[in-house]
Amino acid sequence: MKLTTEIAAIGEIKTETETARFYVDYDDLMLSLLKEAAQKMINTCNEYQKRHGKKTLFEIPEV
């Protein structure tokens, strides 16, 4: 009976470890995707500024 209990405990620990590893890998993936998206946005803004000139926060377009 004791062996069965220990096997069950080991199985539970294994499951918890795999779950934790999944979330760590997921967080790393999301961080990587966020960095890529931010870099694309920065590049797009830089290209826009090259084409249209750099604007400041105080320049409000006339409507």
C-alpha positions in Angstrom: 0.0 0.0 0.0 2.8 2.4 0.9 4.4 1.8 -2.6 1.2 2.6 -4.3 0.9 5.9 -2.3 4.5 6.8 -3.2 3.9 6.1 -6.9 0.8 8.2 -6.9 2.7 11.1 -5.2 5.5 10.8 -7.7 3.0 10.9 -10.6 1.4 14.0 -9.1 4.8 15.8 -8.7 5.6 14.8 -12.3 2.3 16.3 -13.6 2.9 19.5 -11.6 6.4 19.8 -13.0 5.2 19.4 -16.5 2.5 22.0 -16.0 5.0 24.5 -14.6 7.4 23.8 -17.4 4.6 24.5 -19.9 3.8 27.9 -18.4 7.5 28.8 -18.3 7.9 27.9 -22.0 4.6 29.7 -22.8 5.8 32.9 -21.1 9.1 32.8 -23.0 7.2 32.3 -26.3 4.8 35.2 -25.5 7.7 37.5 -24.5 9.5 36.6 -27.8 6.3 37.3 -29.8 5.8 40.6 -28.0 9.4 41.7 -28.7 9.0 40.8 -32.4 5.7 42.8 -32.6 7.2 45.8 -30.8 10.2 45.8 -33.2 7.9 45.6 -36.2 5.9 48.6 -34.9 9.1 50.6 -34.3 10.3 49.8 -37.8 7.0 50.9 -39.2 7.0 54.1 -37.3 10.6 54.8 -38.4 9.7 54.2 -42.0 6.7 56.5 -41.7 8.8 59.2 -40.2 11.4 58.9 -43.1 8.6 59.3 -45.6 6.5 62.0 -43.9 8.9 63.8 -41.6 9.2 63.4 -37.9 6.4 64.9 -35.9 6.4 66.0 -32.2 3.7 65.6 -29.7 2.9 69.3 -30.0 2.2 69.2 -33.7 -1.6 68.7 -34.0 -2.9 68.1 -37.5 -5.5 70.5 -38.7 -8.9 68.8 -39.3 
